[in-house]
Amino acid sequence: MNPCSSNPAISAFIDHLNPSVTFGQAVVSRQETSFEVRHSADAEKDTHQLELLTPRDLRSRISKDAAGRFRPLQSAPDLLSGWKARASSSADLWEILNILYPGGVGDWYANARQSQTTVSYRDFVNRQSGMFRGAAKLQDAEAAQVANACCADQHCIKNRLWDISGNMDHHSIETPRLVCLEPCQILLELARRQFKLGQSPSTTLELPEEEVALVLVALDHLSKVPRGKLRTGDLSMPMNPRRMNLLQERLQAQIPRQTEKAANKIAQWTIVLPYEINTGFSKHCPPASL
Ligand code: SF4
């Protein structure tokens, strides 16, 4: 049986290869009798410069980032380059793309063909149980801050198509793209942590606006610098980049708008934060241990 006939998703994907398509950080191109997949950073490289990997070797190669850390999210923008993989059939191509981006082609195709493919934050967290139930107690604005921090381009290259309350119109993407149809486990964990943090004692800071701006710039910088061996999926670490971005979001939300500022002649901003966020360190994890 022709595999394409039983898999309309890969068939539709292949239809877009004229002669190539960028999918996430991968470039897929049509060759004379096969398909080739390589990293988009290697798009212009001579094929002899790239190591040919079997699907099994590819799976192993992409499981870690350049610093040797496990990649908890395949759609993180840290896919290693320097390789190529060949597919002699649509079924082989399907396998390779699912190694790189599990469910990626299927999700794109489902979204392009159907109207009800996304799951909102509310629907997703309402069906959680156990320790993740706290995620359902975040207000919409807080959940949006979590999503903005977690799904920022520097952490994930998927196009997020779900929203918090499920009111967003269907957005069909015709050209193959990595799409996100529902919150992932990392986002759920960040939301759970945020709810828990909100239950802890708060502290109030009064800072000149220039210093608040300085804190925001520092957080932005810290969220982007390489972290050595720190695992990006480990949200228990205070220096986790997603936590930095979430703190940024939360500070930003507490800053008075320019009009309010002018009307009230506010020279200092008062910011309320849970103790752990404020210090940046858990009470059980003093700075000296980092
Ligand atoms: S929820 Fe956000 S971080 Fe998770 S896969 Fe979707 S877009 Fe990426």
Residues whose N, C-alpha, C, O or C-beta is under 5 A from the ligand:
A	BS01	SF4	C150 C151 C156 K158 R160 C180 E182 P183 C184 L187
